[in-house]
């Protein structure tokens, strides 16, 4: 086994969390040695922009998350096309898939998530892709010109993003969802129905409480039979049922795993000197006060940045993270944050206030605690005021005195009682937010 050298800092993964870490630690430590292990052979790119690239809205160079000379300027040694397979935390060494070993002083795991493939035979054929990596993007792109009918397995965020892109490319799209409504774990029933209506209006065929029973074709998928017996011809199959945190490197160590790799507010795991962030980690959520997996791009970057500061010896804490999604499907804009406002758990909430306007297809819903604090909200259609609602939620402001005003189309700081308005604005000015 060859030893590839010792580094002060070692990062496993090459996405938002890795970039955040490099920018955080380099702002404190200009001279420490940094290496990064990347499984893919591509420069760091933004997964969030995949739909825009495939939809033809941006060029390939705009997919890159930082300029091509980013690592050179930050003096990072990049080891491309290799996977870390084992950590020996007692001697601070990481082993790669080719048997070589890297020593580290501090280690960041930013391994992200991996697409979940359900146990359906035939999902390994040539024209089956997830909607996750650069190799998916390039593979789908090669197929697009010849595709007439596409099946998207999964009616969650990833599946619907894929469906919209394919529909815009003039392809006949069929979306299969096992639950009784779209986006079931993410939004409530009212929001699901608004999205379902928009899909149907656009001409996308929706199959709820349904999935693939059989995949037909030899090298390539030619058609699929559904659980209810219907058959759909298919030139392209996208699997978008979800992403699982990649926690394999924590196995065999003293790191704790609870869905993601458990970290404290400094992003450190149970093993001193090893940090984790992004989709592979379970981070602190300021609304619930508990740890949870928050697979969101801004959380990954911020978590990486905070890990970087702490790895370089500057104490910083991650306290601003919460579950937040900003989505749009077929011109329906949605922002939700905080406690999940799905039908399943809003019954246990202490108070729910909501307003739905059929004419404008707008909807607002807030979950309030006994003290009148916003614990979660969902905005559909009118989303311009999300920032102020997030601020009220973050600061634990009692909104009961003006709760009806929350439904005003142009609700803003002017609608708050004067003393509270000045307090919030003064805090924001001090924080440099305004």
N, C-alpha and C positions, 0 to 999 in steps of 0.2 A: 504493500500500500504506500502510495507516495504522499508526502506531506506537502501541501501547497502553501504552507506558510501560516504565520499567526497574524491576526488583525486585532486592533483595539475594538473595532465594532464589526459585527457580521450581520447581514440582513438576508433573510430567506424569503424570496418573493419579489415581484417587480411590478407593483401597481401603486394605487394612491397612498397606501400606508407606508410603503418603502420610500416614496418621494417625500412624504411628510417627515419621516424619520431623518432622512438625509438633510433636509432643510432645517429641521430643528437642531440636530446635533452639530451641524457645521456653523450655526450661528453662535455656538458656545465654544466648540473645539475645532479650531481651524487645521490642526496638524495631526490629529489621531488618524491611524490607518483604517480605511473602511473598505469592505468587500461586500458584494451583493451576488447572490446565487439566483439565477433566473432559469426556470424550466423551459420557457419559450425562447425562440431565437429572435424575437422582435423587440424593437425599442419600446419603452414604456408607453402604453396607449390607454385611452379611456374607454372602459367597457360601456359606460353610459352613452357614448356617442355612436355605438354600433348601429342602432336603428337609423340614425341620421346619415351615416355613410352608405348603408345599403339602400336607403331611400333616395340617394342621389343629392341630398342637401349639402353635404360637405365632401371635400376631397380627402384622399387618404392621408395626406400630411397633417390635416386637421384632427385626425384620430390620435395623433401623438400627444401625450399629456405634458411633456416638457420638450424643449428643443433638443435636437440630435446631439448637441455637445454638452448636455446637462451633466452627465456622469464625469466627463473629462474635467469640466470646470469645477465640479465638487470633489475632484480627485477620489473617485470611487473605482475600485477594480471590479469589473463586471465579469462574472463567470456564467456565460450563456449556455443554454441547451443542456443543463444538468439539474438533477433533482437531489435535494438533501434527503437522505434515507434514515439517518440515525443521529441522535444527540447523546454524547457521553458528558453529562454535566459535571461529573466529578473531576475530569481533567480538562473541561471546557473545549471539547472538540466536536465538530460536526462532520459526519461521513457522507460523501456524495455517492451517486449511483455507479460511478466508475471506480469506486474503491478509494479515491483520494480523500485526504483529511484536511480540514481547515480548523486552526485554533482560533479562539476568540476571547476577548475580555468581556464584552457585553454582546448579547445576541437578541435580535428581534425576529419573531415569527410573524410574517405577513403573508401567509400562504393562501389566504382567500378561501373561496368555496369551490366545490366541484358540482357540476350539474347532476341531478338525480335522474337515473334512467329506470323506469319501472320494469319489473320482470316480465316483459313481453318478448317472446322470441322474434327475431328479425329486425331488431333495432340497431343491428350492426351493419346494415347495408350501406351502399355507397352514397345514396341520396338522402341519408338521415343525418341531421345535424342538431346540436344544441344551439343556443343563441348566446354564447358566452365568451368565446375566445377569438383571437385573430384568425386561427385556422378555420373556425366555423365561418367567420365572415368571408374569407377567401374562397372556401368551399361552396358556400351558398351563392356567392357572386358568380362563380363559374357556371352554376346550374341555371341561374335566373332566366336567361334568354329563351330556354327551351321549356320552361315550366308553364303549364296551363292550370293545373289544379294542385293546391297545396293543403296538407292537413297539419294543423297545429295541435299538438297534444298538450293541454294545460291552459286554463282560462285565468291564470294569475297575471301578475305584472309582466313577466318575461314573455309569456305566450301571447298576450294582447299586443305588446310592442311589436313582436314578430308578425302577428296577423295584420296590423296596420300597415307595416312596411310592404308586405307582400301584396296586400290589396291595392296600395298606391302604385305598385308596379303592374297593375292590370291583371293580376292572377286571381283565379277563383279560389277563395279561402274558406276552409271548414275548421271551426274551432271546437275541440272536444273538452268538456269539463266534467269531472267525476262528481263534483258537488252539485247542489241544486241551484246554485247561482254563481256568476263570475266573481272573481276577486274576493271570495268568501272569507278568507282569514284576514283580509286587509281593510275592508270597508263594510258598512252595514247594508241591509237589504235595499233601502231606497236608492243608495248610490249604485249598487249593482244593477238595479233595474234601469237607471238612467244610462249606464254604459251599455247594457244589453240592447236598449232601444236604439242607441246611436250605431251600434254594429249592424243591427238588422236593417236600419235605414240605409246604411252604406252598401248593403248587399252581401255581407258576410254571413255564412250559414253557421248557426249555433246549435250545438248538441249538448244539452245539460243532462246530468246524471247518466253520463255515457263515457265509454272509453274504447280503446282498440281491443278487439278479441283476437284478431289474426292479421298478420302482415303477409301479403302475397307478393311473389316475385323472387327471382333467383339472386342475381348480383344487386339488383336495384328494386326498391319498392315500386310495385305497379298499381296496387290498390290495397285498401284495408277494409276488413269487416268489423263492424262495431258490435258492441255487446248486445244491442237490440236487433242484430241481424242485417242492418243496412250495409250496403257496400259503397265505398267512395273511391273512384279512380284517383291516383295520387302520383305526381311526378317528384314531389318534394315533401319530406316529413320533418317537421321541427318539433323537438322534444323540449317543452318549456314547463315542466312540472315543479321545478324548484331547484334550490342549490343547498348543498349540505356543507357545513364548515369542515375545512380540511384540518383535522386535529391529529393525524397519524404520528407526527413527530413528537407529540406529547406523551404518546404511549411508551411505557417502559421507563418513564421519568417520574419525578415527584410532582409534576404539574397536575393541577386539578382540571378535569374536564366536565362541564355541565352544559351540554350541547356545544358550546364553544370552549376554548381554553380560558379558564377563569383568570381575570387580572384584577388588580386593585386600581385605585384612582390614578396611580402613577403609571399604569399599564404594565406593571410587573406581575409575573406569574408567581406561583408558590415556590419556584426555584430562584433564589437570588441571582441577579445578573441576566436572567432570561425574561424578555418582554414579549407581548403579543398585541396585535391590533387588527382592526378590519374584520372581514367576514369570518375569520377563523377564531375570533376572540369573543368572550362574553364580557361586555363592559357595563359600567355603572350607568343607570338610567335615572336622570334627575327627577322624573315625575314619579316613578314608583319607588325610588331609593334602593332598587335591587339590581343585581347583575342580569343582563340579558344579551342575547345575540342581536346586534343591530346592523344588518348587512346593507349599509348605505354608504355611498361614495364619500360625502363630507365627513361622516364619522370615522371612516378609515383613514382619511388624510389627517384629521385632527388627532386621532388616537396615535398615529405614527409620529406626528410632530411632538406630542407630549412625551411619548416614549423616548424620542431622540433627545429632548432636553434632559430627561432623567438619566438616560444612559451616559450623557456627557457630564452628569453631576449637578445639573441645575434642577431644583425641585419644582415640578409643575403638576397640577392635578387635572384630571378629565372630569368635569362636572356638568358640562353643557349638553351631553348626549341624550337624545331621546328618540323614540321611534318616530320618524317623520318621513312621509312620502310626498313628493310632488310629481304628479302623473298627468298625462293627457292621452286619451284614446279617442280617435275619431272626433276631434274637436271638443271633447268633454274634458274640461280642466278640473283636477282634483288635488287638494292638499289636505292631508290629515296628519295629526301629531298627537303624541302622548298616549294615554291609555287607549287601547284598540277599541274603536267605537263600533264594533260589529254587533249584530243582533245578539250573538251568543253571550257576550258578557256585559252588555249595557243594562241588563236587568238587575245585575248586582250593584250597579253604580248608585251613588247616593242621590243623584238628580240628573235628569236629562232634559234639556230644552232644545227645541228644534223648529225649523220653519222651512217649508218646501213650497216653491212657487212654480206651478205647473207651466204657466205661460212662458216664463223666461228660462225654465229648466234649471233653476238655481236652488240650492239647498245648503242650509247651515245647521250644524248640530254641535252642542257643547255638553260635555259631562262635567258636572260641578260636584265638589266635595261638600260636606256639611258646613264647612267654613266659607263656602262661596268661591273656592279656588277652582280655576279651570284645570281639569285633569286630562282632558283630551278634547279634540275638536276635529270636525271634518267640514271642508268647504267644497262645494261643487258649483262650477260656473263662475261665481264671483269669488276670485281668490286673491284679489289685490291686497287685502288687509291681513294676510297670514302673519306677517312680521309682528304686528302689534298684538295679535292674539297669543303668539308664541312668547312675547315679552311679558304679557300679563300672567301667562302660565308659569314662566320661569321664575318670576318675582313673587309668585304665590299671592296675587292681589285678590282681595274679596270683591267680586264683580256684582254682587246681588243688588246693590243700589242702582246699577245702570244696566242690568242684564238684558232688558228689552232692546236697548240701544245696540247690543251686539249684532242684531239682525239688520241694522241699517246698511244700505248698500255701500255707502261711503264712510262707514264707521272709522273714526280715527282718534288721535289724541284729543282733538277738540271736544269729543263727546264725554271725556272723563271729567269727574269733579276736579275743580281747579287745583286743590292741594295735591291730589294724587298725580295730576298731569305734571305739575312742576317737579314732584319727587322723581317721577320716571324720566322726564327730560333731563333733569339735573344729573341723575345717575348716568344717563346715556352720554351726556356731554363729558362727564368725568371719565367714563370708560372709553371715550373716543369713538362712540358708535355713530353719533349724529354727524 
